[in-house]
């Protein structure tokens, strides 16, 4: 009898939210893997374009492997995220291991950052990001067509602050009288 009550309670708890729980679950089971696959395709395309751009540069033939890795990462990062051409504050995890804490590894990290910047600048100048991302247009409100064009007037000039006053020099604070 107790088992039957528990089963009925669990069934009621599962059905209580209604059909939206099942509909949302089904949508998530179909939609989330599709989004993940699309994101992987996008990253793959960005990295393949980065490797293709690296192959076109003959002036980077003597560059280190760290510079090449940074170049590819910077190119792909700009195509994917459209951030600035500055590298991220911290290098990838492989440069933070114990074996990388030497002067030679510091030069490797610097090469990586220089390559990242060079790759991002090349990606920015290539114009390929505009071909990879979908522009998003926000709809205008229905009454926006009847809105008159507004001309923004410049802000009024700001009144300058007065010069600072000198603070009087006092050597001690006034004492309170104590009653004893």
ChimeraX attribute file (.defattr): number of C-alpha atoms within 10 A of each C-alpha:
attribute: neighborCount
match mode: 1-to-1
recipient: residues
	/A:1	5
	/A:2	7
	/A:3	8
	/A:4	9
	/A:5	10
	/A:6	11
	/A:7	11
	/A:8	12
	/A:9	12
	/A:10	12
	/A:11	11
	/A:12	11
	/A:13	11
	/A:14	12
	/A:15	13
	/A:16	10
	/A:17	10
	/A:18	10
	/A:19	10
	/A:20	10
	/A:21	13
	/A:22	13
	/A:23	11
	/A:24	11
	/A:25	12
	/A:26	11
	/A:27	11
	/A:28	12
	/A:29	11
	/A:30	11
	/A:31	11
	/A:32	11
	/A:33	11
	/A:34	12
	/A:35	11
	/A:36	11
	/A:37	11
	/A:38	12
	/A:39	13
	/A:40	12
	/A:41	12
	/A:42	17
	/A:43	16
	/A:44	13
	/A:45	16
	/A:46	24
	/A:47	20
	/A:48	15
	/A:49	18
	/A:50	24
	/A:51	18
	/A:52	12
	/A:53	17
	/A:54	20
	/A:55	11
	/A:56	9
	/A:57	9
	/A:58	8
	/A:59	8
	/A:60	13
	/A:61	10
	/A:62	8
	/A:63	11
	/A:64	14
	/A:65	13
	/A:66	21
	/A:67	24
	/A:68	22
	/A:69	19
	/A:70	27
	/A:71	29
	/A:72	27
	/A:73	24
	/A:74	32
	/A:75	32
	/A:76	27
	/A:77	23
	/A:78	25
	/A:79	28
	/A:80	18
	/A:81	10
	/A:82	16
	/A:83	14
	/A:84	14
	/A:85	19
	/A:86	15
	/A:87	20
	/A:88	13
	/A:89	7
	/A:90	10
	/A:91	14
	/A:92	12
	/A:93	7
	/A:94	10
	/A:95	17
	/A:96	13
	/A:97	9
	/A:98	8
	/A:99	9
	/A:100	14
	/A:101	11
	/A:102	10
	/A:103	9
	/A:104	10
	/A:105	15
	/A:106	13
	/A:107	12
	/A:108	18
	/A:109	22
	/A:110	16
	/A:111	21
	/A:112	27
	/A:113	25
	/A:114	19
	/A:115	27
	/A:116	29
	/A:117	24
	/A:118	22
	/A:119	28
	/A:120	28
	/A:121	18
	/A:122	20
	/A:123	26
	/A:124	19
	/A:125	10
	/A:126	13
	/A:127	11
	/A:128	15
	/A:129	18
	/A:130	12
	/A:131	9
	/A:132	13
	/A:133	13
	/A:134	8
	/A:135	8
	/A:136	6
	/A:137	6
	/A:138	6
	/A:139	6
	/A:140	8
	/A:141	7
	/A:142	7
	/A:143	7
	/A:144	8
	/A:145	9
	/A:146	7
	/A:147	7
	/A:148	7
	/A:149	7
	/A:150	6
	/A:151	6
	/A:152	6
	/A:153	6
	/A:154	6
	/A:155	6
	/A:156	6
	/A:157	6
	/A:158	6
	/A:159	6
	/A:160	6
	/A:161	6
	/A:162	6
	/A:163	6
	/A:164	6
	/A:165	6
	/A:166	6
	/A:167	6
	/A:168	6
	/A:169	6
	/A:170	7
	/A:171	6
	/A:172	6
	/A:173	6
	/A:174	7
	/A:175	6
	/A:176	6
	/A:177	6
	/A:178	5
	/A:179	4
	/A:180	3
